[in-house]
């Protein structure tokens, strides 16, 4: 029973979706490497390219040579600026890693494949501020996403699972991935009718 209580307490502290289901993490920002708007030089791309959407923000960044107020100096280790990611009104972090953040399953898709993807985008955070402020437009939403295989995605929303669990791909997920890999290899090894005829005829 004590174990159940600990799990329930862990679950209650996790971030929730608007419908009340868990997103599988306690702190979405702990799973962020860098804001999508932050360049390799530590500059704020949003202020440079979309400054007309928030002139006051853009002007403030311009006065700082468009340095990201969170990253600040890329030559220093860690986030050395005066802000945290949660402080920035235009923060966004969407993953580009094409593998499950929980079990490591990799996506397998053919160019002309209309099968359901193995991976699905999973939101860790839906809004940075409360609903009243969001409706008034005072603070935009913060979007933080990772990719999960559809098996882990279901477990995160429907059970006690967390993204940080030490998990292996489901047998069903592995079977699905290997089936796609096999079809991919068959396509790469495809021979035309003319090639097959030449071979049967003994010609090169």
N, C-alpha and C positions, 0 to 999 in steps of 0.2 A: 504493500500500500504506500509506503514511503517513497518508493521509486515512482509510482504513478503520480504522487503529489509533486515530485520534483519535475517530472515531464510536463505536468499541467502548468506548473509555475513558469517553466521555460516557454511554453506555448503562449501563455497569457502576455508575456513581455514582447512577443514578436509583432512586427509591423503587420497591419491588416489592409486588405483591399476594401473598397467602398462597400462591398457586400458582406464584409465581416470575416472572410476566410484569411488564413495566414499566408504571408508571402515567403516564409521560411527563413527570415533573418530578423535579428533584433535591431540592428542599425544599418540601414541601406547604404549610408555613406562609407561604411567600413569596407564595402566591396567595390569602391571606386578607385581607379588608377588615376584618371585625369578627366577633366571636363572636355566634352567634345569641341568646345569653342577655344580651348587653349592650344596654341601652336607649339611646334617643337622648340621655338625660341622663348616660350613662356609669355607670349602676347595674347591678348583677348581678341579672337577673331570676330566675336559678336559685335564688339564696340567698333571695330573697323568696318565690317561689311553690313551690319544691320543697326548702326547707331541711330538712324532716324526713328526706330521703334522706341528708343529710350534715350533722348538727347542728353539728359542730365547724367545718366550713367556713362554715356559715350564721352562726354566732356571731361568727366572725372578721370576716366581711363586715359584720355588723351594727355591730360596734364602729367600723367605718370608714364608717358611714352607707351601707352597701351599695355603695360605690364599687368599680368593676371594678379589680382590682389590676394590670391590664395597661394599660388606657386611662387610668385615673386622672382626668385633667382634660381635658375636651373643649375647653376654651378654649385649651389649648396644642397646638401642632402635633406630630403623631406620637404614639407610644405612650410616655407619660411615667411610667407606673407601674413599680414595682420588679420585676414579673414579665414574662416573655415568654408568648406564647400556649401554648407547650409546657409551661409550669409549672402551668397551671391544670388541676385534675383533672376539671373539668366542661366543658371547652372543646368547642364544636361549631360548625361553619361549613358550612352547606348553601346552595348558590347558589339564587337565585330568578330569575336572568337567563335568559330563554327564548330564548337563542341559543347557538350553538356557541362555546365558549371558544377554539377553535383557528382555525376558518375563518370564523366569524361567521354561519353559516347560521341563519336564524330559523325557529322552529317555525310550522307552519301546520296547524291542526286545527279541524274543525267540531265544533259542540256534540254532534252525534249520530254522530260519525265513529268507527268501530271499526278504522280503518287503523292500522298500526304507526306510532308516533310517529317524527318525523324526528330528535328529540333523545332522548338517553338520559343518565341520571344516571351520572356517572363518579366513583369514589372515588379521591382522591389519597392518603389515609391511612386505614389500617385499624385500627391500634392504636398508642397512644403509648408503651406499655411492653412489656416482653418477656412471653412467654406465661406464665411462672411467676407473675409478679406479677398478670397479668390473671386467672389462674385463682383466685388467692387473694383477688381482689377488692380489692387494694391500690390500684390505679389504674384507673379506667374508660378505655375506649377513646376516642380522639379521632376524630371523624368530620369529614372535609373532602371536600366534593364540588363538582364543577362539571358543567355540561351540555356534552356533545359530541354532534354529529350522529353517526348510526350509522356513517357512512363514516370519519370521523376516529377514532371510538371503536375501530373495528377496526384502524386503522393504529397507534394508540397501543399496543395490546396485542400486535399481530402483527408489528411492524416496528421501525425505528429512530426513528419519529416522536416529536416532543415537542410539548407543548401550546403552547410559545412559538414554534414554527415559523411563518414567514411563509407562511401557506397560504391558498389560495382554495378555495371549495366545489368538490367533484367535479362534473363534468358531469352524472353520474347524480343527484346530490343536487339540483342546480338544476332538472333536468327533473322530478323528483318534486315539488319545491316549487311549480313553476309549474303543474304539472298540478292540484295541490290548489287553487292560487289561482284557476285557471280554473273549476274546479267550484264554488268558493265564489261567484264572480261570477255563474255561471249560476243558482245557488240564489237569490241576491239579486235577480236579474232575472226570477224565475219569475212567470208569469201563470196565473191560474186559468182553468179551462175557460169559466166565465161571462164573464170579461174577454175571452178570445179570441173568443167567440161575438159579443159586443157589437161588437167591432172589425170582424169580418167582416161584420156586419149593418149597419155604418155608423152605429151609435148610440154615444153617449158614455156 
